[in-house]
Amino acid sequence: MKSSLDIPAHIFPVECHDRIFLVGGCVRDLLLGRESQDVDIVAALTHDDLCALGFRLIETSGSVNVYFLHHPDSGTIEVTRINDIGDLVKDLGRRDFTINAMAMSMAGLLIDPQTGRADVKAGVLRPCSQSSFKDDPLRIIRAFRFEAGGWRMVAETERLIRKGEWSPSFMQIPIERFSSEMIKALTLNAPERFFQLMIKFDAGKEFLPELFKMPSIPAGPLEHHPEGDLFTHSVQVLQRVATVSNDPMVRFSAFFHDLGKLATAAEFYPRHLGHESAGLRMAAELCSRLRLPAAYAKALGGVSRLHGNANRWPELRDATRLAMAEQALKAGIAESLQLIAAADKAGALHVAEWQDALRIAGMNTGELGIDQEKLQALPVKDRQAFILQRRVAMLRACRASSERRN
């Protein structure tokens, strides 16, 4: 595995190496033996030194100057310029958690003023200072994201979160920053922890008010949902899907698949008639507010709309099954709907029949074996019904063939 130290070694000449440092998460990952996605570099070089190496100043904030260089082998490299080692130690003290407050020289010397190495070894999250969350309240959301990856907050971290009133500060934070942390959490080993901790600490209602309504809403009649409330049900579905898919969009759709149940009037509890259609509408609003890519709204909307029929697959007419398959193909959720349906209700969607329905729904008239002259001779209003009849006949033939084999 290529070390994060290899990148600055390619960029900076040997005579500069004693003034070049890796900082933050990439040092943490080096200590853990992991490949780092982001490499943060701090350089105790002059402006002229960096410009001579091809770097260009892109940001100045107070005493912090950030430069970048596009390298043909290493891609875009960002460097924060400092005057001396004393500035480096001060910068580390202003970071979020001790596990991210370390630096490493090109020679592999660890600079650890916050004793972060011990916390890396223990797998714990400890703030760098009493003002860490006040300096940037989004660090609270980052702590929840780290927990989704297996880290655990120490008692002092939890105390500082509970101590503050964060709502006014959260309202000033661009929602894109929250959404970025949420999506990162959804890629990790225990994505449900992110949402569980938001509820536990009552933090983040400004970003995701839907989440905080879930615990008070019944998931459905107890004979179908013995887990009780909608939040618990959503966590369970997310956990099951997380064992078979790493895709954050699939996991997001799994967790919010019952979004439409939030629209049910309380007098109709515990039933949620029409929640699939409500979920389709609400998915677009939720994803737009979170500034998520359009694909997320399309996927969640499709899952919300179709998962109810997926749960009732044995009861559906063949024409309805084919219409559902066609809609899933258009929404790009053919595979994810199968995974989420299985996590929502065991055995709900018959996998082999679903694959047959998808294949047949995606066929053109030629692949269906329809005579084009005969089709053109039909009145326009009758053509779609004729094509559907052919699709239904093919689906039934597939089922009959499968039954004979079994």
Secondary structure, DSSP 8 states (H G I E B T S, - for coil): ---TTHHHHHHS-GGGGGGEEEETHHHHHHHHT---S--EEEE---HHHHHHTT-EEEEEETTEEEEEEEETTTEEEEEEE-SSHHHHHHHHHTSSBGGG--EEETT--EE-TT-HHHHHHHTEE-BSSTTHHHH-THHHHHHHHHHHTT-EE-HHHHHHHHHS--HHHHTTS-HHHHHHHHHHHHTSS-THHHHHHHHHTT--TTT-HHHHHGGGSB-S-TTT-TT-BHHHHHHHHHHHHHTT---HHHHHHHHTTTGGGGGS-GGGTT--TTHHHHHHHHHHHHHHHTT--HHHHHHHHHHHHHHHHHHTGGGS-HHHHHHHHHHHHHHT-HHHHHHHHHHHSTT-S-HHHHHHHHHHHT--TTTTT--HHHHHHS-HHHHHHHHHHHHHHHHHHHHHHHHHH-
